[in-house]
Structures are given as structure tokens and as C-alpha cells.
Amino acid sequence: MTWSEATLLAAVLLLLLLWAVWVVASRLDRLHRKVATSRAALENQLVRRASAAAELAASGLLDPVSSVLVGEAAWAALAAGGHGRAELVAALPDLDRLLGGEQADDRDAPLARDLAESELSRTMREALSDDEEVAQMRANPAGRELVDALVAAWYRVQLARRFHNEAVAQTQRVRRKTLVRLLRLHGHAPMPQTVEIDDDWSDALQRVALER
């Protein structure tokens, strides 16, 4: 092989390497954007679910104990997501009465988001576990609207979390590749993490979802 042939071969190999790096870097950038978008969508649906739970708690359709428990769990989830109690009470004045008018300090360290959302799921599962009680709530037009809004928001949370975790898994696989790690193609972007929360709903709500 002559010197010119060797130079040409080296140039071709270098161009192929640069092209491969550009392809991987572009894909990684798209995946990071996909993760950010899916996380924003999940956050939005979690807020919608907590807001729907708070409206149900303030509606008077639940028994007093369940109203307080669901209202507190909804506030905790909203506070953990950066939505203070003051904003929630301003939107739902009846909730402040149900919770006894206690004031929370938004300067306190926020609750862990996954724990707060999981606790909200468990609280609502307990409060809405009886088929007959759920049916009675939905027999009222206003109750039907509130319950159906909660079911719709909860279902969207499940879908959004699934899509987000799939995007995270794809990104993690690409970031584990040798080329990405050696050249640090991820830059300063932190490794994305899946969202692991309890988002299972009660059988009664699942049946409502199937009926809709």
C-alpha cells in the first residue's frame, strides 16, 4: 500500500468515526430531549390527578374522614411537586375548612415526590375501594364528573409514567455504550432516572375506566 493510499484510508476511517460520533451524539441529544418532554408531561398529569383528588375531597361526596385524608394526601403531592398549599386553598376554599384551616410553611423542605404520589394513590385506593359507594357518587351528575375526571387523570398518569420510563431506559442504554463514555458525549447532563411510584388504582375505579 502506497503512502497516498494509506493516507486516503486513514482519512476515510476518520470520517467514518466522526460520522459515527455525530450520529450517536445526535441520538443521545434527541433522547435527552425526549426524557425532558416526557417528564414534563408526567409532572403535568400528576398535578392534574392531585387536583382532581383535592376537588373530590372538597366536594362533600366522601365521608368526613376520607375527605380529610384524601385532601391532605393531595396537598402533600402538590407541595412535593412545587405547588404550595396556599395556591391549592385559593383554588379550593372548601378544602381549607375540611383540613381545619391549618397553615403549612412552604419554606419547609418538600416531601419526596415519589413517596407523596404513592401515598396519594394508597389513600385514594382506600377511600374509593367500594363499588357501591363509587356508584352512588357517580349517580349524582356532579359526582360523576368528579370521579370520571379523577379516573381520566389517573389513567393518564399511568400512561405518562410508562412512556417516561421507556424513554429513560433507552437513554440509559445509549449512555452505557463505550463510545459515549469515552468521549463523554453526554456532556454535563445527569443520568436520567425512572419514576418509581405506586400508581395502581382500586378495582372499583378500574371498572369505572372500563365503562367509560
Contacts in CASP RR format, 6 or more apart in sequence:
PFRMAT RR
TARGET T0000
AUTHOR 0000-0000-0000
METHOD contacts of the structure
MODEL  1
MTWSEATLLAAVLLLLLLWAVWVVASRLDRLHRKVATSRAALENQLVRRA
SAAAELAASGLLDPVSSVLVGEAAWAALAAGGHGRAELVAALPDLDRLLG
GEQADDRDAPLARDLAESELSRTMREALSDDEEVAQMRANPAGRELVDAL
VAAWYRVQLARRFHNEAVAQTQRVRRKTLVRLLRLHGHAPMPQTVEIDDD
WSDALQRVALER
1 9 0 8 1.000
20 179 0 8 1.000
21 179 0 8 1.000
21 183 0 8 1.000
21 185 0 8 1.000
24 174 0 8 1.000
24 177 0 8 1.000
24 179 0 8 1.000
24 180 0 8 1.000
24 185 0 8 1.000
25 185 0 8 1.000
27 174 0 8 1.000
28 171 0 8 1.000
28 174 0 8 1.000
28 175 0 8 1.000
28 180 0 8 1.000
28 185 0 8 1.000
28 186 0 8 1.000
31 167 0 8 1.000
31 170 0 8 1.000
31 171 0 8 1.000
31 174 0 8 1.000
32 171 0 8 1.000
32 186 0 8 1.000
32 189 0 8 1.000
32 192 0 8 1.000
34 167 0 8 1.000
34 170 0 8 1.000
34 171 0 8 1.000
35 164 0 8 1.000
35 167 0 8 1.000
35 168 0 8 1.000
35 171 0 8 1.000
35 192 0 8 1.000
38 160 0 8 1.000
38 163 0 8 1.000
38 164 0 8 1.000
38 167 0 8 1.000
39 164 0 8 1.000
39 195 0 8 1.000
41 160 0 8 1.000
41 163 0 8 1.000
41 164 0 8 1.000
42 157 0 8 1.000
42 160 0 8 1.000
42 161 0 8 1.000
42 163 0 8 1.000
42 164 0 8 1.000
42 195 0 8 1.000
43 81 0 8 1.000
44 160 0 8 1.000
45 153 0 8 1.000
45 156 0 8 1.000
45 157 0 8 1.000
45 160 0 8 1.000
46 77 0 8 1.000
46 81 0 8 1.000
46 113 0 8 1.000
46 117 0 8 1.000
46 157 0 8 1.000
47 78 0 8 1.000
47 81 0 8 1.000
47 83 0 8 1.000
48 153 0 8 1.000
48 156 0 8 1.000
48 157 0 8 1.000
49 77 0 8 1.000
49 120 0 8 1.000
49 150 0 8 1.000
49 153 0 8 1.000
49 154 0 8 1.000
49 156 0 8 1.000
49 157 0 8 1.000
50 74 0 8 1.000
50 77 0 8 1.000
50 78 0 8 1.000
50 83 0 8 1.000
50 117 0 8 1.000
50 120 0 8 1.000
51 74 0 8 1.000
51 78 0 8 1.000
51 88 0 8 1.000
51 91 0 8 1.000
51 153 0 8 1.000
52 146 0 8 1.000
52 149 0 8 1.000
52 150 0 8 1.000
52 153 0 8 1.000
52 154 0 8 1.000
53 70 0 8 1.000
53 71 0 8 1.000
53 73 0 8 1.000
53 74 0 8 1.000
53 77 0 8 1.000
53 120 0 8 1.000
53 124 0 8 1.000
53 150 0 8 1.000
54 70 0 8 1.000
54 71 0 8 1.000
54 74 0 8 1.000
54 75 0 8 1.000
54 78 0 8 1.000
54 88 0 8 1.000
54 92 0 8 1.000
54 95 0 8 1.000
55 92 0 8 1.000
55 146 0 8 1.000
55 149 0 8 1.000
56 62 0 8 1.000
56 70 0 8 1.000
56 146 0 8 1.000
56 147 0 8 1.000
56 150 0 8 1.000
57 66 0 8 1.000
57 67 0 8 1.000
57 68 0 8 1.000
57 70 0 8 1.000
57 71 0 8 1.000
57 74 0 8 1.000
57 95 0 8 1.000
57 98 0 8 1.000
58 67 0 8 1.000
58 71 0 8 1.000
58 92 0 8 1.000
58 94 0 8 1.000
58 95 0 8 1.000
58 98 0 8 1.000
59 94 0 8 1.000
59 142 0 8 1.000
59 143 0 8 1.000
59 146 0 8 1.000
60 67 0 8 1.000
61 137 0 8 1.000
61 140 0 8 1.000
61 143 0 8 1.000
61 146 0 8 1.000
62 70 0 8 1.000
62 127 0 8 1.000
64 98 0 8 1.000
66 126 0 8 1.000
66 127 0 8 1.000
67 98 0 8 1.000
68 98 0 8 1.000
68 99 0 8 1.000
69 123 0 8 1.000
69 126 0 8 1.000
69 127 0 8 1.000
70 120 0 8 1.000
70 123 0 8 1.000
70 124 0 8 1.000
70 127 0 8 1.000
71 95 0 8 1.000
71 98 0 8 1.000
71 99 0 8 1.000
72 99 0 8 1.000
73 116 0 8 1.000
73 119 0 8 1.000
73 120 0 8 1.000
73 123 0 8 1.000
73 124 0 8 1.000
74 88 0 8 1.000
74 120 0 8 1.000
75 84 0 8 1.000
75 85 0 8 1.000
75 88 0 8 1.000
75 95 0 8 1.000
75 99 0 8 1.000
75 104 0 8 1.000
76 111 0 8 1.000
76 116 0 8 1.000
76 119 0 8 1.000
76 120 0 8 1.000
77 113 0 8 1.000
77 116 0 8 1.000
77 117 0 8 1.000
77 119 0 8 1.000
77 120 0 8 1.000
78 84 0 8 1.000
78 85 0 8 1.000
78 87 0 8 1.000
78 88 0 8 1.000
79 85 0 8 1.000
79 104 0 8 1.000
79 106 0 8 1.000
79 110 0 8 1.000
79 111 0 8 1.000
79 116 0 8 1.000
80 110 0 8 1.000
80 111 0 8 1.000
80 112 0 8 1.000
80 113 0 8 1.000
80 115 0 8 1.000
80 116 0 8 1.000
80 117 0 8 1.000
81 110 0 8 1.000
81 113 0 8 1.000
81 116 0 8 1.000
82 110 0 8 1.000
84 104 0 8 1.000
84 106 0 8 1.000
85 103 0 8 1.000
85 104 0 8 1.000
85 106 0 8 1.000
86 106 0 8 1.000
88 95 0 8 1.000
89 95 0 8 1.000
89 96 0 8 1.000
113 197 0 8 1.000
114 195 0 8 1.000
114 196 0 8 1.000
114 197 0 8 1.000
117 197 0 8 1.000
117 198 0 8 1.000
117 199 0 8 1.000
118 197 0 8 1.000
118 198 0 8 1.000
118 199 0 8 1.000
121 197 0 8 1.000
121 198 0 8 1.000
121 199 0 8 1.000
121 200 0 8 1.000
121 201 0 8 1.000
122 198 0 8 1.000
124 150 0 8 1.000
124 201 0 8 1.000
124 202 0 8 1.000
124 205 0 8 1.000
125 200 0 8 1.000
125 201 0 8 1.000
125 202 0 8 1.000
128 134 0 8 1.000
128 147 0 8 1.000
128 202 0 8 1.000
128 204 0 8 1.000
128 205 0 8 1.000
129 202 0 8 1.000
129 203 0 8 1.000
129 204 0 8 1.000
130 204 0 8 1.000
131 203 0 8 1.000
131 204 0 8 1.000
131 207 0 8 1.000
133 204 0 8 1.000
134 147 0 8 1.000
134 204 0 8 1.000
134 205 0 8 1.000
134 208 0 8 1.000
137 143 0 8 1.000
137 144 0 8 1.000
137 146 0 8 1.000
137 147 0 8 1.000
138 144 0 8 1.000
138 147 0 8 1.000
138 148 0 8 1.000
138 208 0 8 1.000
147 205 0 8 1.000
147 208 0 8 1.000
148 208 0 8 1.000
148 212 0 8 1.000
150 205 0 8 1.000
151 201 0 8 1.000
151 205 0 8 1.000
151 208 0 8 1.000
151 209 0 8 1.000
151 212 0 8 1.000
152 212 0 8 1.000
154 199 0 8 1.000
154 201 0 8 1.000
154 205 0 8 1.000
155 209 0 8 1.000
157 199 0 8 1.000
158 199 0 8 1.000
161 195 0 8 1.000
161 197 0 8 1.000
161 199 0 8 1.000
164 194 0 8 1.000
164 195 0 8 1.000
165 194 0 8 1.000
165 195 0 8 1.000
167 192 0 8 1.000
168 192 0 8 1.000
168 193 0 8 1.000
168 194 0 8 1.000
169 194 0 8 1.000
171 192 0 8 1.000
172 191 0 8 1.000
172 192 0 8 1.000
174 180 0 8 1.000
175 181 0 8 1.000
175 186 0 8 1.000
175 191 0 8 1.000
179 185 0 8 1.000
180 186 0 8 1.000
201 209 0 8 1.000
END
